[in-house]
Amino acid sequence: MEDTTIISYSRSRNESLLSLTDSRSRYMLPFGGCFRVVDFTIRNSVYSGARRTIIFSDIQDELEDYIGRYGISGDLKFPVLKVVSREFSDLNFCRNLILDSNTAYYIIYNGDNPSIIDFTKIIDRFKKNKTKASLFKLKLSGSASMAHTILVTGQKQLLNVIKTAIRSRQNAPNIFEMIINIMINSGIKNESMDAYYWPMKSVPDYYNINMEILKNRAISSLIFHESPIKTFIAEKGHAVLGGGAKVANSIVSDNCRIFGTVMNSILFPGVEIGENTFIKNSIILPNTHIGPGSYIINTIIDETTDIVNNIDPNNNSDKEKNKKDKKEQIETNIKTAPVPNIGSKCNIGTSDSQMKNKEFPSLYNSLTLIGKNCRLPDGVRVGGACYIASGKGGSYFLKNKHLYNGLSILY
């Protein structure tokens, strides 16, 4: 597929995933224990042998920097990767990108949901059809869906559609969905195909899809063993289990430190679980530190990005630095090292079922969401179907020790 460009576009933004996507695109959403969604997008391109991959995102975040790290990996041949902000693109811009990529074939799909797709089969079927364009509907739960499709077309046909849309001054919030709809209305061939594709329409969707990887051995084997996917989430190093630690039926990633009990849960890199803390049916995103004696169930705790990284005094790169400066730097980091962002003896979540958040319909099934960079003091209690927005909760818990079922903290 050296003659193919893959274009991945994002869905229009909405608030259904709450804090999980309030400051990052779906591409950068941690997924599967140690990945981000974009790792799956790039995986599909790598294993198809595509020459180029263009990723249209709906938000300015760290996506471009993250993708830039793929260039340092030498064990796989990566396609030329380009990130484009959909906010600043139009039909003329898209036409110029297609002319610049200059490949015979183009695959266009919604790639900001995690997926495992064999694009080589799609191109082979398209070539056998000998048509100008084909639409492949993805089978979800055994039935094909027009809501999740892959468009395959030649460069000439794609440029003709874009030129026609420019002349007629057509426009839409999502240019690529518009292009797909134009081709559907022109009567292109429809087919269906099997693929792993996990659309995320709500917080429970995100939770259930992650848990499917934990429970389904066929999927976990595909992701972690048969077809390894690259990841550049930080915090490399061995996981450490303390003397009293217990882990059952869980995914534990690099550099986790566990001194309590973890059951049926997913821990991303850099997570620390304190002594006598109990975690069940939960997803703990990168670098979250949970204090001792806490009880957490049916909860998603988003990642912590404001931690301080202590300096390793044995790091070879520091040997030529002035010893006095180095000592002061180490002492400063020790003094400012982060306390657990989830304090000791906290109680979060509930085992009761079918609770809904009173303000946000996309948070239900008694699932509680603690947003990015939240810091909860010792001894707080948070009920089921609760939501604490990113970075919030501090001032609320200065006056209150409880957040009752179905309530939210937004300010």
TORMIGU-408812 format. One record per residue: x, y, z of N, C-alpha, C in turn; residue in three letters. Coordinates in steps of 0.2 Angstrom, whole numbers, plus 5000, padded with zeros to 4 digits. Layout:
TORMIGU-408812
XYZXYZXYZALA ...
END
This chain:
TORMIGU-408812
500449945000500050005000500450065000MET 501050064997501450124997501150174993GLU 500650164989500350214985499650244988ASP 499650234995499050254998499150305004THR 498750355004498750405010498050385014THR 498150385021497650375025497450445029ILE 496850465028496650525032496150505037ILE 496350525043495950515049495650575052SER 495050575052494650645055494350625061TYR 494250685065493850675071493150695071SER 492750665075492050685075491950755078ARG 491450785077491250855080491250855087SER 491550905090491650905098490950905101ARG 490950865107490350875111490550865118ASN 490150865123490350865130490150795133GLU 490050745129489750685131490350645135SER 490950655134491450625138491750675144LEU 491350725145491550775150492250785151LEU 492550785157493250805157493750765154SER 493550705151494050665148494250695141LEU 493850735138494050775132493950845133THR 493950875139493850945139494450985137ASP 495050955138495650995137496150955132SER 495850895129496250855124495750825119ARG 496050815114495650775108495550705110SER 495150675107495050595108495650565107ARG 496050585102496650555100497150545106TYR 497150595110497550595116497350565122MET 496750535122496350505128496750435129LEU 496950425135497250365137496750305137PRO 497050255134496650195133496950125133PHE 496650075136496950015136497449995140GLY 497550035145498050025150498750055150GLY 498950065143499650105143499650145136CYS 499150145132499150185126498750245126PHE 498750285120498250335119497950315113ARG 497350345111496950325106497350325099VAL 497750385099498050395092498550335091VAL 498850305096499250245095498950195091ASP 498250185091497850135087497750165080PHE 497650225079497650255073498250245069THR 498850255072499450245069499650175068ILE 499450135072499550065071499150035065ARG 498550065064498250045057498650065051ASN 498950115051499350145046499950105045SER 500250095050500950055050500849985047VAL 500349945049500249885047499949875040TYR 499649935038499449935031499949955026SER 500549975028501049995024500950065020GLY 500450105023500250165019500850215019ALA 500950255014501450295013501450355017ARG 500750385018500650445022500050435026ARG 500050465032499450475036499350545038THR 498750575037498650635039498050635044ILE 498150665050497750665056497450735057ILE 496750735056496450795057496150795064PHE 496350845068496150845075495650905076SER 495250905082494750955083494951005089ASP 495550995091495751035097496551045097ILE 496751095099497451105100497751075106GLN 498051025106498350995112499050975111ASP 499350915114499950895113500050845108GLU 499550835104499550775099500150785094LEU 500250835092500850845087501450825090GLU 501650845096502250825100502250755101ASP 501650725103501650655104501850615098TYR 501550635093501650595086502350605084ILE 502650665085503350675084503850625087GLY 503650595092504050545096504050475092ARG 503650465087503650405083504250405079TYR 504550465077505150465073505750435076GLY 505750425083506350405086506350325087ILE 505850295085505750225085506050195079SER 506550145080506850115074506650045072GLY 506150015076506049945075505449935070ASP 505049985068504549985064504550045059LEU 504350035053504350085048503650125048LYS 503750185050503150225051503050265045PHE 502350275043502250315037502450395039PRO 502450435034502450505035501850525039VAL 501950555045501350575049501350655049LEU 500650675048500550745048499950765052LYS 499950805057499450825061499150895058VAL 498450895057498150965055497550975060VAL 497551045061496951065065496351075061SER 495851035062495251035058494951105058ARG 495051145064494751205065494951255060GLU 495551255057495851295053495951275046PHE 495551215044495551185037494951205034SER 494951205027494451215023494551175017ASP 494051175012494151135006494751145002LEU 494951205001495551224998496151195001ASN 496151205008496751175011496751095010PHE 496151065011496150995010496350975003CYS 496151014998496350994991497151004990ARG 497451054993498151064993498551004997ASN 498250985002498550925006498550865001LEU 498050854998497950794993498450794988ILE 498550854985498950864979499750854982LEU 499850874988500450864991500650794993ASP 500150754995500350684997500350644990SER 499950664985500050634979500150554978ASN 499650524981499650454980499050434976THR 499050364974498550344969497850334973ALA 497850314980497250294983497250334990TYR 496650344992496550374999495950345003TYR 496150335009495650305014495450355019ILE 494850365020494650425024494150385029ILE 494250395036493850365041493950405047TYR 493450395052493450435058493950395063ASN 494550415064495050385067495150405074GLY 494750445077494850465084494450425089ASP 494250365087493950315091494450255091ASN 494650215096495050165095494850105091PRO 495250085087495050035082495649985080SER 495549935077496049885074495749865067ILE 496049895062495749885055496249865050ILE 496149815046496549795041496449835035ASP 496749885033496649925028496949895021PHE 497349845022497549805016497049775012THR 496549735016496049705014495549755010LYS 495449815013495049865010495249885003ILE 495849895003496149924997496149864991ILE 496249804993496249744989495549734986ASP 495049744990494349734988494149794984ARG 494349854985494249914981494549904974PHE 495149884974495449874967495049824963LYS 494849764966494449714962493849744960LYS 493549794964492849824961492949864955ASN 493549894954493649934949493149994948LYS 493050024954492550074954492950144956THR 492650204955492950264957493050274965LYS 492550244968492550254976492050194979ALA 492250174985491850124988491750144995SER 491250124998491050145005491050075009LEU 491450065014491450005018491150025025PHE 490549995026490249995033490549945038LYS 490749975044490949935049490449895053LEU 490549825054490149785058490249795065LYS 489749825068489749825076489249785079LEU 489449735083488949685086488649645081SER 488949635075488749585070488349625065GLY 488149685065487849715060488149785058SER 488149795051488449845048488149915050ALA 488549965051488250035053488450085048SER 487950125046488150185042488450245046MET 488450235052488650285057489450275057ALA 489750225055490450205056490650175049HIS 490950215045491150195038491850215036THR 492150185031492750195028492650215021ILE 492850265018492850285011493550275008LEU 493550235002494150224998493950254991VAL 494450294989494350324982495050334979THR 495050354973495650374969495750444970GLY 496350464969496550534969496150584965GLN 496050564958495650604954494950614956LYS 494650554958493950564960493850604966GLN 494350604971494350644977494350714975LEU 494850724971494950794969494350824965LEU 494050784961493450814957492950824962ASN 492750784967492250804972492450864976VAL 493050874978493250934982493150994977ILE 493350994971493351044966492551064965LYS 492151014964491451034963491151064970THR 491351044976491051074982491351144983ALA 491951154980492251224981491851274976ILE 491751244970491351284965490651304967ARG 490351254970489651264972489551294980SER 490151314982490251344989489851304994ARG 489951234994489751194999490251195005GLN 489951185011490351185017489951155023ASN 490251125028489951095033490451095039ALA 490251085045490651085051491251025050PRO 491050975047491550915046491650905039ASN 492150935036492250925029492250855026ILE 492550815030492650745027492050705028PHE 491550715033490950685033490550715027GLU 490650775025490250805019490550775013MET 491150765012491450725006491150655005ILE 491150625011490850555011490150555009ILE 489750605012489050605010488950625003ASN 489350665000489250684993489350624989ILE 489850584990489950524987489450464987MET 489150464994488650414995488050434990ILE 487850504990487350524986487450514978ASN 488050514977488250494969488150424968SER 488050384973487850314971488450264971GLY 488950274976489550234976489350164979ILE 489750114977489650044980489750044987LYS 489250004990489249994997489449924999ASN 489849915004490049845006490049855014GLU 490149795017490249795024490849755026SER 491149765032491749725033491849725041MET 492149665043492349655050492949695053ASP 492849725058493449765061493349775069ALA 493849785073493749805079493749885079TYR 493149905081493049975081492549995087TYR 492850045092492550055098492250125098TRP 491650145096491450215097491350235104PRO 491550295106491450315113490950375113MET 490350365115489850415115489650435122LYS 489950405127489850425134490350405138SER 490350425145490850405149490850325151VAL 490250305152490150225152490450195146PRO 490350215140490650185134491350185135ASP 491650235137492450235138492650185143TYR 492250175148492350135154492250055151TYR 491750045148491549975146492049955140ASN 492249995136492749975131493449955134ILE 493649995138494249975142494249915146ASN 493649905149493549845152493449785148MET 493249795142493249735137493949715135GLU 494449755135495049735134495349695140ILE 495149705146495349675152494949605152LEU 494349595149493949535150494049495144LYS 494149515138494149475132494849465130ASN 495049395131495749375130495949385122ARG 495449375118495649385111495849455109ALA 495449505112495649575110496349585114ILE 496349565120496949585124497649555121SER 497549495118498149465115498249495109SER 497749525105497849555099498249625100LEU 498049655105498349725107499049715110ILE 499149675115499749665118500249615116PHE 500049565112500549515110500649505102HIS 500049495099500049475092500249535087GLU 500049595089500149655085500249715089SER 500849715092501049765097500949835094PRO 500649875099500549945097501049985101ILE 501350035098501850085101501450125106LYS 501750155111501550205116502050245118THR 501950305119502450355122502150385128PHE 501750355132501550375138502150375143ILE 502350425146502950425150502950375156ALA 503450375160503450335166503650255164GLU 504250245161504450185160504850155166LYS 504750085167505050055172504650005175GLY 504949955179504549905181504049925187HIS 503449885186502949895192503249865198ALA 503049895204503249865210502649845214VAL 502649785217502149765222502449765229LEU 502149795233502449795240502249725244GLY 502449725250502349655253501649645254GLY 501249695255500549675257500049685251GLY 500349695245499949705239499649645236ALA 499049655234498649595230498349625224LYS 498449585218498249605212497849545209VAL 497249555206496849505203496449535197ALA 496549495192496149505186496249585184ASN 496849605183496949675182497449685177SER 497449745174498049775170498449825174ILE 499049805175499549845179500149865174VAL 500249935173500649955168501349975171SER 501849995167502450015169502450065175ASP 502950055179503150105185502550115189ASN 502050065190501550075195501850045202CYS 501650075207501850055214501250035218ARG 501149975219500549955223500749925230ILE 500349955234500449925241499749905244PHE 499249915240498649895243498349835238GLY 497649835238497349785234497049815228THR 497049775222496849795215496449745212VAL 495849745211495449695208495049725202MET 495049685197494649695191494749765189ASN 495349795188495449865187496049875182SER 496049935180496649955175497050005178ILE 497649995179498150055181498550075175LEU 498550135174499050165168499750175171PHE 500250195167500950205170500950255175PRO 501350245180501550295185501050295191GLY 500550255191500050255196500350225203VAL 500150255208500350225215499750215219GLU 499750155222499150135227499450125234ILE 499150165238499450165245499250105249GLY 499550095255499450035259498750035261GLU 498449975262497749955264497249995260ASN 497450015254496950045249496649995245THR 496049995244495649945240495349975233PHE 495549945228495349975221494949915218ILE 494349925215493949875212493549905206LYS 493549875201493149895195493249965193ASN 493849985193494050055192494550065186SER 494650125184495150135179495550195182ILE 496150195183496550245186497050265180ILE 497050325178497450355172498150375175LEU 498550395170499250395172499450445178PRO 499950425182500250465187499750485193ASN 499250455193498750465199499050425205THR 499150465211499350435217498850435222HIS 498650375225498050365229498350355236ILE 498150385241498450385248498250315251GLY 498550305257498350235261497650235264PRO 497350175264496750175268496150195264GLY 496150205257495650225253495250165250SER 494650185248494150135245493850165239TYR 494050135233493750155227493450105223ILE 492850115220492550065217492150095211ILE 492050065205491650095200491850165198ASN 492450175197492650245197493250255191THR 493250315187493750335183494150395186ILE 494750385187495150445190495650465184ILE 495550525182495950545176496650565178ASP 497050575173497750575174497950635178GLU 498550635181498850695184499450715180THR 499450775178500050805174500450855177THR 500250875183500550925187501050905192ASP 501250835192501750805197502450835196ILE 502850835201503550855200503950785200VAL 504350785195504850725194505450735198ASN 505550695203506150695207506750675202ASN 507350705204507950695200508350635203ILE 508550595198508950535200509650555201ASP 509950555207510650575208511150525205PRO 510950475202511350425199511350435191ASN 510950475189510850485182511550515179ASN 511850475174512450495171512450565168ASN 511850585165511850645162511950705167SER 511950695174512050745179512750745181ASP 513150695179513850695182514250755181LYS 514250785176514650845175514350915178GLU 513750905181513550965184513850985190LYS 513851045192514151065198513751035204ASN 514150995209513850955214513450995219LYS 513651055220513251095224512551115221LYS 512551135215511851145212511451085211ASP 511751025210511450965209511050945216LYS 511450955222511150935228510550985230LYS 510651045228510051095230509451075225GLU 509651055219509051035215508650975217GLN 509050925220508750865222508350885229ILE 508650925233508250945239507650985238GLU 507651025233507051065231506551015228THR 506750965224506250915222505950875227ASN 506350855232506050815237505550855241ILE 505750915243505250955247504550965243LYS 504650975236504050985232503750925229THR 503950865231503750805228502950805230ALA 502550775225501850775226501650735232PRO 501150755236500750715240500250675236VAL 499950625238499450595234498950635232PRO 498750635226498250685223497550655226ASN 497450595227496850565231497150545238ILE 496850585243497150575249497050515253GLY 497250505259497150445263496450435265SER 496250375266495550365269494950395265LYS 495050405259494550425254494050365252CYS 493450385252492950335249492650355243ASN 492750325237492450355231492050295227ILE 491450315225491050265221490550225225GLY 490250185222489750145225489650075222THR 489350025225489249965222488449965220SER 488150015222487450015220487350025213ASP 486849995209486850005202486350055200SER 486350075193485950115190485850185192GLN 486350215195486250285197486450325191MET 486150385191486350435186486550495189LYS 486950535185487150595187486550645185ASN 486450695190485850735190485950785184LYS 486550805182486650865178486850835171GLU 487250775171487550755164487250685162PHE 486850685157486550615155487050565153PRO 487650585151488150545148488550505154SER 488350525160488650485166488150445170LEU 488150385169487650345172487950275174TYR 487550225175487750155178488150165184ASN 488050215188488350225195489050245194SER 489350255188490050265187490250335189LEU 490750345193490950405195491650425191THR 491650495190492250515186492550575190LEU 493250565191493650615194494050645189ILE 494050715188494350745182495150745183GLY 495450775177496150775177496350825182LYS 496950805185497250855190496850875196ASN 496350835198496050845204496450825210CYS 496350855215496650835222496150835227ARG 496050775230495550775235495850765242LEU 495750795247496050795253495850725257PRO 496150715262496050655266495350645269ASP 495150585269494450575272493850595268GLY 493850615262493250635259492850575256VAL 492250585255491750535253491450555247ARG 491450525241491150535235490750485233VAL 490050495231489650445230489650415223GLY 489150375221489050355214488750405209GLY 488950395203488750435197488950505199ALA 489450525202489750585204490250615198CYS 490250675198490750705193491150765196TYR 491750765196492150815198492550845192ILE 492450905190492750925184493550935185ALA 493950945179494650945180494850995184SER 495350975189495651025193495251055199GLY 494651025199494151055204494051015210LYS 493651035215493550995221493951025227GLY 494451055226494851075232494451125237GLY 494151175234493851225238493151195241SER 492851155237492251115240492351075246TYR 492951035246493050995251493451025257PHE 493551095257493751135262493251135267LEU 492551135265491951155269491551085270LYS 491651035265491250985265491650915265ASN 491450865268491750805267491450755263LYS 490750765261490450725257490150755250HIS 490250715245489850735238489350675237LEU 488750695238488250635238488050615231TYR 487750555230487650515224487350565219ASN 487650565213487350595207487450675207GLY 487950695211488050765211488750785208LEU 488850845206489450865203489750925206SER 490450935205490850995206491051015200ILE 490851075198491051105192491551175193LEU 491451205199491851265200492251265206TYR 
END
